[in-house]
Structures are given as C-alpha cells and as structure tokens.
Amino acid sequence: MTLAPDLPTAPVAGDEALAIHGLTKRFGATTALDRASLVVRPGTVHALLGGNGSGKSTTIKVLAGVHQADAGRLAVGGREHDLATFSAADARAAGLRFVHQDLGLFSGLSVAENVALDAGYPVQARSRVQWRELHRRVGRLLHEHELDVDPRTPIDELRPAERTMVAIARALQDAGPDSRERLVLVLDEPTASLAQHESAELLDRVRRLADTGQTVVMVSHRMSEVLSVADDFTVFLDGRTVATLTDASPTEDELVELMAGRAVEALRPVDSSSATETLRLRTEALAGGPLRGVDLALHAGEIVGVAGLVGSGRSSLLRMLFGDLPSTSGTAHLDGSAYAPTSVADAMARGVALVPEDRGREAAFAPLSVADNLSVTRLRRFWGWRGMDRRAEYAEARRLIADFKVKVGGPEAGFTSMSGGNQQKVVLARWLQRDPTLLLLDEPTQGVDVMSRVDIYRTVREAARRGSAVLVASSDASELLALCDRILILREGRVDEDLTAESLHPDDLTRKLLRATSVREEDR
Amino acid sequence: MNQTEQPRLATGPLPTAEAAAGADPTAPTASAAPPAPGRTRPSSLSALGLAERYALLALLVVICVGFTVIPTSGEVFSSLNNVNSVLRGQTAVALIALAAVFPLVTGHIDFSLGATTASSMVLSAGLMSDHGTPLVVCALASVALGALIGLFNGVMVTRFRLDPFVTTLGVATLLGGLIQWYTGGQTIFRGISSTLTDYSYSKVAGLPQVTAIVAVIAVVAWYLLAHTPFGRSLYAIGANQESARLVGLPVRRNVMLSFVIAGTIAGAAGLLRLAVQGSATSDSGTSLLFPALAAVFLGATAIRPGFFNVAGTVIGVLFVSFSVNGLTLSGVDSAVQYVFNGVALLAAVGLSTYLGLRRRSRG
C-alpha cells in the first residue's frame, strides 16, 4: 500500500463533528503520530483504540492543545483550525470538552462548588457569591444530566460513577440539552477506576447522551465496554490509523487483532493447566476486617480467581495473606506449616508476594528509576562491603526488562516515563524475580492496555508453571476466566461458590455475581 | 446509530475520510500498517543531563575563579589562609547540611538541627565551664544530646504521626528557650578545654583537621545513603511511603533512624563549633540552619538532580560559603550573607521544582 505524502483535502466538510487528517507529531527523533486521521460523526460514540505508544494519547493531547502538531488539519463542526498553534483555549473555543481519567474534581468541596470553579460563581455587588442562585443553576444542570444529587453534597460522598458523571455534566454545562451537537465530549479512560457495575451505569449514561445528539470520543482499554457503547471505532497502531470501522459491531478478537497487528491468543483461556496436587495454602475460617471465615485451598502451580463485588472482601483477603491486615480468628497453613504473618516482611520471608490494586498509590516509586523500582524487593542481594553493586543491579534490571517485555529506554529511565501497562509489568517483575511461592494479584490489569495484558497473562501463567500458587482478585469476569483454573466467589466475607473456570461463560460468572447484588438489595 | 450503511473496515491511514463519507464500497482488506521505526520514548538528552548534574559544580568553579581574578578580593580570597578560615568557619554549617539530608530524603524536614547544634555546644561548654567535666565526657554528652533530640523528633513524627514541620519547629523554639534560660544570654568562654580549641587549629595535609572530620562524616553519609540497602530504603520511603510499606521496608523504623542520625550529626557539630569558636554563645542556631538548608536544596539540583544527595550538598555548602566570603572580601556589606542565603535557597527550590516539572512533562 503506497501513500501520497500529501493527503487530499477532506472531501466532505461540515458533515463531521470532528475530523483530523494527516496528523503528524514528533518528539525529538521519535515520531509519535504519522499522518494519523480520525473522523467522528455527530451524535455518535466513537471509540479510540490502540495499545501502548499507538498514538491515541498523543492525539488526545493534540486535541486538548497540550501538544502542538507538526502537521495535520483539524475541523470541528466543519470549521478548520490550525493545529500548529492549537492551544487549550482554542480547543475550548472550538467546542472540545475533555474529561480526563483524573476527573479534576476537588475533594472537600460540594458538587456545586466544583461546577462553579469551572464556570465561575454567580456574584452580586461587591463580589458576594450568590449561593442560592448557584445551587439552583447546578441543580438544573444535574437534573438535565439525570443525576439525582443535591448540589450541596460534598463531592467525596458521591459514588465513583456519579463523580465521573458530575465531571461530564460540568464539562458540558455551557450547552443546554438542545444545543449539545455544538460540543464534542472527549472521555479519556472514563471507566478505568470504576468497578464493573459502576462502569455499566456510566456507559449507559454516555449512550443516552449520544442518543440526544451529543458527540462522544472515548478512549478505553476495556474492550467489552467499548463494544457495548461505541458506534464507530478508530484503531491506532504505531502512530498510524490502521482501521476505521463505521457503524460496526466487530468482535473483541477482531479489534484486538487490529490493535496488535496480529492474532492474540493469550487473552483467551488456555487448555493446559499447570496445577499440581501439592497443597500450598490452606485457610480455615480466616476472619478479620470484612472477612467472616474464609476456607480455601490453593495448590502449587494453580491459578485461582477471587470474584466478588466491591466490599465482598476480595482485597482484604489478599492483604491478610500478605500480613498487612491482621486476622482476628481462623488459621492458615503455607507449605504445611502454620502461617500467621504479622507484617509484610513476615509474609515476604515466607515467599509471598502481592501486586496491589492501586499502582500509583501502593506500588509505584514515581520519582525513582525503573532499576530502583525493580531492585527494591531484594536490595540486600546487591549489597557487599563495597556498597551497592550498581552494575549488577542494572544488568539484572536489563534482564528483567527484556524478560517481561517492558517497553522502556533502559534501567535508568524514570518509572513514570512508562505507560501504565509497562509500569505494571515492572511491578510484577519486582515480585516475580523473588520466585514467590504464593503470588497475590489484586486487579493485575487495571488501567493496562490490551497488548500489555497479553504479556502480563503470559507472565502469570509462566510463574504458575514454575510452581507459584497464584491468587487473582479481579472485577473483570473475562480476565478471571482467561487466567484461572478455579474461581472463588466471595460474598459477604465468605467463599460462597467454588467454580471450575473451564465450564464457565463470562455471562454466567457476571450473572452469579449480580445475583449476589440483587439478593443484597432485596435485603435492604 | 442513525446511519444504516454496512459495517466496513477501512485500513491504512488514508481511506478513513472516504470511509466516513461512505464513498468507497470496495474498501481494502484488513492489514496492519508496518510499525513505524524508532518507537522509543524520547530519553533525556545526555548532554543536557550532564550539564544539569554538574552545573552547580561549574558555578562553584566560576565564582572561585571570579573572586580570584577580581583585584579587590583576589589576593586574599585565593590565599590558603582564607580558604582554611572559610572551611574552618563552615564546619557546623556543613555538618548540619549533611544531617538535614537524611530526613529530607525520606520526605521529612528537620528544622531543629540548628538548635540541636547550639544546644549541644552550650551543653558541653557548660559542662566544661561549670563542672570541669573531662573533654571525652563532654564530647559523648553533646553527641548523645543530639541523638536524643533526633529520637524525640522521630518518635513524634512516626509514632504519634505529628507533622514534622511543626514538630521540629516546636523543638527548635523549645531548645532556643532552654539555651537562653541556661546561659542567661551570656557567652560561655571560661574553662573551655584548650585541647579542644587547639585542635581546631591543627592541620592535616594543609587543611584544618575539623574539615577532615567533616569530610569523613560526609563520606560515611554518602556511603550510608547511596551504598546501603538502608539508604536506598530511605529514598524509596521518600518516593512513596505506602509503596515502601508494601514491599516490606521498615518505614517507621527507618524514618525514625533518619531523625536520630540527623540529630547525632548535629550534636557532633555542636562540639566542633565549640572547638572552632572557643566559646558558646546564646544563639539559638537558626543562623546555622538556613545556610545549611540553602546548601542542601542547592545540592538537590546537582549530581543526582531531583534528589537530596550528599555530594551535591557538599558542593552546595562550598558554593554558599565561598560566595559569601568572596562578596564580603570584595567590600560588600556583611549583611549580604543573609540576602545571599535567602536568594540561594529560593533559587534552589525554584530550580529543582522547575527541573522536576520538566522531567515529568518529558516522561
């Protein structure tokens, strides 16, 4: 396929809500975007897909006026804009509205104040804030956005999905329900930090917004969600637009193959299990925190999933096994001997490892290098009378970077210079280099792109093959089914069901989990 | 969903405009575009990184050469006597700066270090002057007092979770008050061990012995911070306490230790300051703390930019002290040192913030 270096002018103008053509962006010697294009029809949800470094984030940043493009044309609602000088103010004036993964809400302030900080407070003489007017105005806005929330509610009291919806309402506040088509709403990973039922609620809202004429561009790593809500799809790979699917219903596999440029098997269950008969971990009536008596058995080489709704005690179970949450009663045995860790160091001494749920807050050492982030779990190994052996440390880091397929410049690169998927690989490598006997994974692919997920699944399976027992807590049904031999459903602090993954379909698992919700809600 | 055209798959960068417009019914089949070459993130330019690392050192050389060349200060500035007197005079500031690095690495600031030095100086002077206590006991007492103050700070911050800024400021004020109360505002100069004061004038390899002690402590501090698992853990704690806890690092113990080490060094600084001055004033030590902090923050822009580090701190101390010395010799009013220290502190904080921001945006 040959391409003309100069693309013809967009043949149709005015018809698209948003059109980008020939977008090129270089960072030094690196070409992040190479004549990429994106055409969004009005009133549709348009999914922007691609792996790490595919250029989709850069595209969003160019649209937001954060980066200036080297070449390319942009038209919003038929009006051309100069991308070389496109600033954040221009983006706003052009009608582009962004809701980033970090919603930009101020905790400690009310919903109304959060909205007002964006649009300004209504004031009367001597700049006194008219609170009643503000609350009335914000109340109307929330009502338009079908949010049953009092404007005076502190933002922290909202559920995560509601907070996202407030951020969306805030972004769209200068367009009434009948002038929505003037604006293009860009959502960057809106569901990344939401539990499954919360994200379903949000996606539902996004869908209804589009049905009333709102144009939405959405970036997400969660394929099933994207498929459930998007009309059109644009797939990025290596800085180029490799596919545009208009009004299409592709399968997940088709999309992933486009994103990867190749077929991806790893995201599906594998036939061979590495589970052995050797009992690794047994707990009896383990209780503490939200846990009310967990009985489980875990074998060497086995990958066992922990499913359950938020509050079921998924994370608490892992924390307790990692010595980070004290048990109040019950017993545990690891490799035949009693196991009651009272600290993380205790658990580590017994060969237990935990990859926590919230990477940024609980696993990352953001200012430090990749090498530092890797060696932190086995510092003594590099220490001799001559001090820390930097060379050995870097050599080891290089080996891990290669083994775990981390895309990064080198061991000295900063941890935050990597994408989420690569950061997660580093966190995983940090623990797997210790050859853990028991590997605890809490939401191992949260905020991780599909391509990295493939690598992470492979790595986890490999660890199991080498004899680790793996316990995976996840809110993603397809992840559990792809990865696990067995799945335990936690309900109100107990193991409610012990299922063989093989015989399950994602919908079955979701249904079993949701049944728990409906039961709970009927109880209320 | 308002259009009813067939689902279509358009590939390559080009045909999307047509596809969206619904023009081309024979869209090419799906095939991935070849990966663009060189898809690595832009790493920091090595030349720039190098410049950043050694900028402060270069600046130190520049001001030293500058003050040597300028006729008004030149002859005196570059004389060995002047160099030695600056080094000797900066003993306490240098040690306080080294001390401050430890808690700062873990993300805590200790404002009581100047006062710790002042108290330990007054304590050993008082012991000698009023009780005729032997030098060795005085030395041990001054170091022990520093360690004790550090322990108190550490316990307050780690066990009782008090804010380090306020806690150490409170401790500094308290110590200042105790010094005033004990000395009655008078300088203690009688009965100071002459062994101690003479020692401060003795030289090794042409340099003051007290400077050699500072150098030894600096090397030990450097080894501890850069070359032991303990030092690494301090940097990890400074980067993210929660992550540090979840990789099994003893966060509370090590933060506490960082305060104890800082206090101990500051205590030793008190003894050496007494040796250099030959008397103990009722000063509360803030005049020592601020140049030291300026040096530490300047140091965080050098050698290992973005991190508090020993080598950078040493360069920072030299930079601050020789700059002030050169300016004073050039005939500038002696009040310039406070202005200079203030400006240096602001410049250091500003610069490291700017570099940090740039590093993050580059990532």
Interface residues (C-beta under 8 A of the other chain):
Chain A: M1 L3 A4 L7 A10 P11 V12 D15 E16 A19 H21 F27 G28 A29 T30 T31 D34 R35 A36 S37 L38 V39 R41 G43 T44 G53 D231 T234 L237 D238 G239 R240 T241 V242 A243 T244 L245 T246 D247 A248 S249 P250 L258 G261 R262 F322 D324 S343 V344 A345 A347 M348 L354 P356 R361 E362 A363 A364 F365 A366 P367 L368 D372 S375 V376 T377 L379 R380 W383 R386 G387 M388 K407 V408 G409 G410 A413 G414 T416 S417 M418 R430
Chain B: M1 N2 Q3 T4 E5 P7 R8 L9 A10 T11 G12 P13 L14 P15 T16 A17 E18 A19 A20 A21 G22 A23 P28 A30 S31 A32 A33 P34 P35 A36 G38 R39 T40 R41 P42 S43 L45 Y223 A226 H227 T228 P229 R232 S233 Y235 A236 G238 A239 N240 E242 S243 A244 R245 L246 V247 G248 L249 P250 G306 F307 R359 R360 R362 G363
